[in-house]
């Protein structure tokens, strides 16, 4: 059906607003909630919201695949000294994939969510692009979406400013943090799921001298300053050696790197990526990112080596790096090395 859309629906203010905007624009909306962790309260709340809106509602149980592809990845990454970004993996593998499958099954042409982003077409290709609301923009987390998805995406939240809609949702919940943590800290979650990660070990300085003890390398990230039980001051985590169960600390100036290597990439147009002189990179969705344009990008094995004009602060192995050209996401990948 040319005007039918399957909407990823949590029942929060963003997905409710998306449903209202789509319907106001003449679309026949079907709300789909993906059951990732068996939270009956969340599912029932979404159902009640859909009833209030008067739109069809379905629940799809994806707990088994979500656990094996997202939660296990999250846990194993931290245990291995990496810094995972589960949302950037969940979007292409779980969320948008199942939305598209359901759309195909019911003959809907389109899929949508309450994400804040745009889709732009350039040189006959589709690109994720930044939303009007710079504070809520989620384009960084959507770099993995393929052309098969982007060619069928509607973006009802592209021009919405979050502060403008909050006044209509007093008392409504807002999705915060990772869905599967369910209010727990990631330390609590990892300790419950994989108790072996709470294995104490040494904290060493750049010369290998033991300067303290840690509670388990999974509980620390590159750049972390707080919570370090060390005998020296003014240091941060500059390295994680999971094999030796060691944290390496040093002065903060050791956290800046001008060369990053990425793999497991999704690039829309490699020619554009390698030839354009106005590519910028984002290595964290919120926080300090390199300024200006990259000096050079070159192929390196199955991935790319990025030479930055402004060094990146505290990049971490396992973290996504996203390439932008002005407002368009031209690709992304996972940081595997830096120097």
C-alpha positions, 0 to 999 in steps of 0.5 A: 500500500503506497501510504502504509508505514510500519512505525517502530513504537515504544510508546514514548513521546518521540514515537507517539509524536512520529505516529501523530505526524505520519497520520496527519500527513495521510499515512496509514500507520501500524505500530510495531513494538519489538520485545527485546528484553521481555519488559511487560510494563513497557509493552503494555504501556506501548499498547495503551498508547497505540489504543489511545492513538487509534492505530493498529499495534503489534508486538514481535518477540526478538529476545533470542536474536537480540540477546545473541547479537547485541547483549552478548556483543556488549558483554564480550566487548567490555570483557575484552577491553573494547568499548562497544556501541550496541545501538549502532549495531542494533539499528541495522541488525535488529530494529530496522531489519524487523521493521522492513520484514514486517512492512514486506509481510503486510505490503507496506511501502515505508518504515519509520521510527521516532529517531531524529534524523533525515534521509537525503538523496545525492548522486542517486544514493540515499544518505542518513543526514542530521536532523533540525534539532542539533541536540537530539540528532541521532544520525551518528547512531544510524551509519549502518543502515543500508540502501534497502532501508533508507530508500523506504524510510520516512523521517517524521522527526526530521524537523521536530525540536524536542523542547517544542513537544515536551510540553504536550507530554507532561509525566510521560516517560522518555527513553534513556540509556540502553534498553537492556540495562533497565535502570542498572549501571553497566557495571551492575549489568556486567557483574550480574551477567558475567561475574568473571569480569569482576577480576581484580588486577594491576594498574600500571603507568606508562613504564609498567610500574604498578601504581594501583589496583582495579576491579576488572578491566571491563569496568573502565574505559579509555579516558576515564579519570574517576574511580581510579585507585592509584597512588599518582594524581592527574592521570587517566586510563590510556590503555586497556590490556585485557589479556594481562588484566591490566589498566594503563594510566598516564597523563591526559596528553597521551589521549590524543591521536592523529591517526585512526584505523577503522574496519567493519565499515558501511560506506555509501560511496567510497569514491566520495569518501576518498576524494572529498576534501571536506570530510569530518569525523565523529567518534562519540555521539556526545562529547569531544570530537575532532574539529575541522576536516580530515587530512587524508583517508586511505584504504587499509586492508578491509578498512580505512586509515584516517589522518586527522588535522585535529587529533581525536581525544580518547578514541577506544577500540570498538567505538564507532567512527562516523564520516560526515560531509556537511550534514550527510553521513557518508559512512562509518566503521569501528575503531580498531587501532589508533596512533 
